[in-house]
Amino acid sequence: MKTRQLGKSRVNASRRVGLRTRLGSESGMATAELALTFPAVILVIVALGLTGMAGMTQVQVSAAARAACRAVAIGEDTGKALAAGEQLLGRGGNLTVGSVGKDVHCVASRQLPSMLGLLGMTARSEAVIAREDSW
């Protein structure tokens, strides 16, 4: 019985050595896989950041158009309405205010920041509000 146990342990020992050599040959694979996937992960993070910036710009543009329309609709001077809208719109934006009948029509636009601006993308929003009757 003792000889059989020794024989088994020799077989097990040789299997362990074989596994070590096979695993040892793949020791640099994790580094190679990381090197290949790291740029893709960075690209996804940058894309998410740019998408967030584009969304925030669209929110600012919409708020500027609504604020300018609201100001004119309650009877403010057009200059004051433009100032209120431009304050929300920020630098580099374009805001127009017009009226057709009882409706006030405002259009705000602004070039998207960073790399999205290089692509020629613009955030644009329109707002239409009915002019309030004066007392």
N, C-alpha and C positions, 0 to 999 in steps of 0.2 A: 503494500500500500504506500509506503513512503516513496518508492520509486515513481509511482504513478503521479503522486502529488508534485514531485519535482519536475516531471515531464510537463505537467499542466502549467506550472509556474514558468517554465522556460517558454512555452508557447505564448502565454500571456505577456511575458516580458518582451518577446519579439514583436508582438502586436502593439504594445505600448511604444516601442521604439519606432515602429513604422508610422504610427499616428503622429508622433513628434516630428518626424522628418516631413511628413505631408503638411502638417500645420505650420511648420517652420518655413516652408517655401512660400506660404501665403501671407507672411508677416507684413509686407508692404502694401497689401491690397486695400486696407482701410484708408491709408494715406492717399492712394491713387483715386479711390472712389470719392473721398472728400474733395480732392482737387478738382474732380470733374463736376461734382454737384454744387460746390460752393458758389461759382458764378451764377448758376441758375437760381439759387436761393437769394443772392444779392439782387438779381434782376427782379424777382418777385417782390422783394421788399421795396425797391425803388418804384416799381409800378404801383404798389399800394399807396405809397407816399404821394406820388403824383396824382393818383385818382382822388385822394383825400383833399389835396390842394385844389383840384379842379372843382370838386363839390363845394368847398368852402367859398371859392370865388363865385360860383353860381348863386349861392345863398346871399352873398353880399350884393351882387348885381340885382337880384330880385327884391331885396330889402330897399335898395336905393330907388328903384322904380316905384315901388309902393309908397315910400315916404314922400317922394316928389308929387305923385298923384294925389295923395291924401292932403298934402298942404294946399295944392291948388283947389281941390274939391271943397275945402272948408273956407275958401276965400282969401288965402294968402296971396301975396304978390308972386309973380312967376320967378323973379330973382331970388326971393327967399326960399321958394320951393326947390329951385335948382341948387341952392347952397345946402339945403337939408339933404337932398339926394346925393350930391357930390361928397358930402362928409361921410356918408355910409359907403359910397362907391370906392373911394380911395383914389390914389394917384393913377393916372393913365387911363381913366375911364371916360366914357362918352355918355352924356345924358341929354335927351331932348324931351321937351314938354310941349304938347299941343292940345287943342280942344276942338271937338266937332259937336256942335249943338250943346247938349247938356253933359256930354261925356268928356272927361279929361283923359288924354292918352299920353302915356310916358313910355319911352324906350331907353333902356340902359344897357351898355355893353362895355366889356373890358377884356383885353387880351389876357389869356391864361398865363400864369407865371412859369418861370423856369423852362424846362425842356419842352413842355407842352406849348409854350409860346413860340418856340422855334418851329413847331409844326404848323403854325398859323391858326391855331384854334382860338376861338373867341367865345366867351360866355355872354349870353344875351337874354334879356328878359323884357317883357312888355306888361304894362299894367293899364287897365281901363277902369275908371271909377266915375260914377255919376256925380255931377256937381250938386252940392247941397243948396237948397233954397235959402236965401237970406231972409231974415226976419224983417 
